Amino acid sequence: MIKTLKLASALNVILLLSAAYSSASAENLKVVSSFSIISDFAKNVGGDKIDLTTLVGPDGDAHVYEPKPSDAAAVAKADVVLVNGLNFEGFLPRLVEASATKAPIVELTKGVEPLKSGEEEHDHASGEEHKHEPEAHAHEGHDHGAYDPHAFQSISNAKIYVKNIADAFCTADAANCDTYKTNAADYTKKLDATEADVKAAIASIPESKRLVITSHDAFGYFEHEYGLKFLAPEGISTDSEASAADIVALIKQIKEDKASAIFVENITNPRLIEQIASETKLNVGGTLFSDALSKPEDGAGTYVEMMQHNIATFKKAILGS
């Protein structure tokens, strides 16, 4: 009899704990993130107070992503939807419409000072200096907007993303606002330390060696913030293919300006970069992570790791160390 009572008591405790856990889980904020970099920010701010769904995962290309029915279902059930904005996610308008979601669509570039896209900013026919692209990249049929959407490539902007996420979570879940703000503050300190590392790494590279080549024009904010210069055969979106004239012009410029290194990106086909490397006698210096994180085992599974990987790859390719 005593054993039976003890067993019943133990079962009651287990049931109560299970119910408490289920209740806590049910109360978590349901968050949908458009792609992996934003998801990492959300994890750092939300911690165990959120249930997170990522639409475009590691190594995925949000520029050309095609949503699935499960994505619409996730967005429909969300409490908060986190997106980059500035036309980064071309799939977003039709996905939001299909989902009929009532959740706020939070554009994390709010408060960022956007850079004009290379396609809008430079008149190459008149011979003006061009920061990010070798020749005119109008790419007929592709309207990527007036602004470069890759604002997350500046760590200063990443801090704005994090603040916007904390604000959105506080609005949706006021009871846990203090936790979100504390998490955001702690993570911002990590970003501060990472930014110091990036600045130190770039400062160690002589200015004469700071021109590099990447697959598409994803690093404009990195260039603006930290001083490494980039050229790319493709424009700000990977759905635009470089023309033969673009490639010829880029190869000519690489030779004239003596670019130091050339890199592939994790979201793009390396074939074009390999062709350009062959034509210019540059060795491919490694893989950069531009618009997506890697799988955890590939060394860039978080935003901080991505930035650390990229600066280490720049330095090794340019300086040999």
Beta strands, then each sheet from edge to edge (+ up, - down):
strand 1: 29-35
strand 2: 50-56
strand 3: 80-83
strand 4: 105-107
strand 5: 211-213
strand 6: 229-231
strand 7: 261-265
strand 8: 284-288
sheet 1: 2+ 1+ 3+ 4+
sheet 2: 6+ 5+ 7+ 8+
end
